[in-house]
Amino acid sequence: MKDFIGKVAVITGAGNGFGVELAKECATRGMKIVIADIDKNDLYRTESMLIEMGADVVAVATDVSIYEEVELLAKITIDTFGSVDLLFNNAGVVAAGPVWELPVNDWDWIMGVNVNGLVYGLRAFIPIMLKQGTPCHIVNTSSVAGLLTTPSMVAYHTTKHAAVALTEATNYSLQAINANIKMSVFCPGFVQTDLHNCDRHRPERFKIDPNNPYYESKTYKEGLARGQHVITTGIPIDSIAQSVFIAIEDEKFYILTHPQYHPVIGKRVKDMLEGVNPSAEFFTKA
Ligand SMILES: NC(=O)c1ccc[n+]([C@@H]2O[C@H](COP(=O)([O-])OP(=O)(O)OC[C@H]3O[C@@H](n4cnc5c(N)ncnc54)[C@H](O)[C@@H]3O)[C@@H](O)[C@H]2O)c1
């Protein structure tokens, strides 16, 4: 996609962080915008900002971990603007802790948002895009955590590796039918957003159970503290949306923003091919 003026973008997770920046970039490029988020206050704040920028915008409160809500998002998009050209499957959350301690509730939550949320976006929007037949693009937000692994974020890595696999495999399927849809997978390192506060965006059914001692545990509290540290010391968010749009223009599949991780990704692949066991030596402080 190279022409954006008058085209329609849908952005999930548009209440904070990357979603807001992507929405601003869509507005700057003259797109019509559908923004979605589970947090209504944050969503409507983004909506007001986009209206002030002069954008044609619709805000749809959506929990991406519920298929019917994503399907409704697609319906509202078509009812309002008549088409969809660009989808940012971006909403995401994080949960830290080892697999044997992290409550099943948290697994269900993070898999529901970071994996099912992407699947539901593809399931709801791809048939519409195919029927349209016009040049379309889908960006799935994964993370550099989808290209490497560290010891402390098992659930997050699991979902982000799934996001990369889902995007690669779907892209092959689309190529096989010569589809009008290009795809990218966005794999940033740490960037200053609100991600470390994502417990406040838990859907009702995944709320923290105050009777579960895990949420008073050292593991949980250390996970929160580590999350806060890495996100607040990440790179500034300013230039991120522009990089994503340049990648869309260039039809670039992998969008990476932190070259310092390239040797780690390379080592992981090399180790696999050479039969070397994985080692956490890089990540003793991760
Ligand atoms: N910030 C980073 O360092 C970083 C790095 C790599 C990848 N990511 C990924 O980027 C994406 C965006 O995260 P961010 O850093 O902007 O975080 P953020 O918390 O600032 O924004 C995420 C938004 O997603 C929304 N959201 C959460 N659960 C939702 C749900 N069930 N349905 C709809 N919306 C929901 C939140 O309300 C929030 O507004 C996520 O997928 C995240 O994993 C972030």
PDBQT file of the ligand as one rigid body, heavy atoms in Angstrom, charges set to zero:
ROOT
HETATM    1  N1  LIG A 301       5.916  -1.386  24.668  1.00  0.00    +0.000 N 
HETATM    2  C1  LIG A 301       6.785  -2.291  24.324  1.00  0.00    +0.000 C 
HETATM    3  O1  LIG A 301       7.950  -2.270  24.731  1.00  0.00    +0.000 OA
HETATM    4  C2  LIG A 301       6.360  -3.404  23.386  1.00  0.00    +0.000 A 
HETATM    5  C3  LIG A 301       7.365  -4.161  22.787  1.00  0.00    +0.000 A 
HETATM    6  C4  LIG A 301       7.016  -5.176  21.913  1.00  0.00    +0.000 A 
HETATM    7  C5  LIG A 301       5.688  -5.403  21.618  1.00  0.00    +0.000 A 
HETATM    8  N2  LIG A 301       4.718  -4.666  22.227  1.00  0.00    +0.000 N 
HETATM    9  C6  LIG A 301       3.328  -4.973  21.873  1.00  0.00    +0.000 C 
HETATM   10  O2  LIG A 301       2.710  -3.805  21.366  1.00  0.00    +0.000 OA
HETATM   11  C7  LIG A 301       1.295  -3.931  21.493  1.00  0.00    +0.000 C 
HETATM   12  C8  LIG A 301       0.726  -2.663  22.073  1.00  0.00    +0.000 C 
HETATM   13  O3  LIG A 301       1.223  -2.521  23.385  1.00  0.00    +0.000 OA
HETATM   14  P1  LIG A 301       1.705  -1.145  24.000  1.00  0.00    +0.000 P 
HETATM   15  O4  LIG A 301       3.128  -1.322  24.369  1.00  0.00    +0.000 OA
HETATM   16  O5  LIG A 301       1.288  -0.023  23.163  1.00  0.00    +0.000 OA
HETATM   17  O6  LIG A 301       0.896  -1.216  25.380  1.00  0.00    +0.000 OA
HETATM   18  P2  LIG A 301      -0.232  -0.251  25.982  1.00  0.00    +0.000 P 
HETATM   19  O7  LIG A 301      -0.684  -0.917  27.234  1.00  0.00    +0.000 OA
HETATM   20  O8  LIG A 301       0.283   1.129  26.070  1.00  0.00    +0.000 OA
HETATM   21  O9  LIG A 301      -1.402  -0.315  24.901  1.00  0.00    +0.000 OA
HETATM   22  C9  LIG A 301      -2.115  -1.504  24.690  1.00  0.00    +0.000 C 
HETATM   23  C10 LIG A 301      -3.596  -1.205  24.553  1.00  0.00    +0.000 C 
HETATM   24  O10 LIG A 301      -4.274  -2.460  24.335  1.00  0.00    +0.000 OA
HETATM   25  C11 LIG A 301      -5.497  -2.407  25.029  1.00  0.00    +0.000 C 
HETATM   26  N3  LIG A 301      -6.010  -3.733  25.347  1.00  0.00    +0.000 N 
HETATM   27  C12 LIG A 301      -5.567  -4.600  26.290  1.00  0.00    +0.000 A 
HETATM   28  N4  LIG A 301      -6.352  -5.678  26.321  1.00  0.00    +0.000 NA
HETATM   29  C13 LIG A 301      -7.303  -5.513  25.373  1.00  0.00    +0.000 A 
HETATM   30  C14 LIG A 301      -8.397  -6.290  24.925  1.00  0.00    +0.000 A 
HETATM   31  N5  LIG A 301      -8.704  -7.463  25.514  1.00  0.00    +0.000 N 
HETATM   32  N6  LIG A 301      -9.160  -5.825  23.915  1.00  0.00    +0.000 NA
HETATM   33  C15 LIG A 301      -8.888  -4.615  23.344  1.00  0.00    +0.000 A 
HETATM   34  N7  LIG A 301      -7.881  -3.818  23.754  1.00  0.00    +0.000 NA
HETATM   35  C16 LIG A 301      -7.094  -4.276  24.748  1.00  0.00    +0.000 A 
HETATM   36  C17 LIG A 301      -5.186  -1.635  26.304  1.00  0.00    +0.000 C 
HETATM   37  O11 LIG A 301      -6.365  -1.112  26.902  1.00  0.00    +0.000 OA
HETATM   38  C18 LIG A 301      -4.212  -0.577  25.791  1.00  0.00    +0.000 C 
HETATM   39  O12 LIG A 301      -4.887   0.621  25.466  1.00  0.00    +0.000 OA
HETATM   40  C19 LIG A 301       1.061  -5.173  22.357  1.00  0.00    +0.000 C 
HETATM   41  O13 LIG A 301       0.715  -6.257  21.534  1.00  0.00    +0.000 OA
HETATM   42  C20 LIG A 301       2.422  -5.406  22.994  1.00  0.00    +0.000 C 
HETATM   43  O14 LIG A 301       2.626  -6.745  23.355  1.00  0.00    +0.000 OA
HETATM   44  C21 LIG A 301       5.022  -3.670  23.084  1.00  0.00    +0.000 A 
ENDROOT
TORSDOF 0
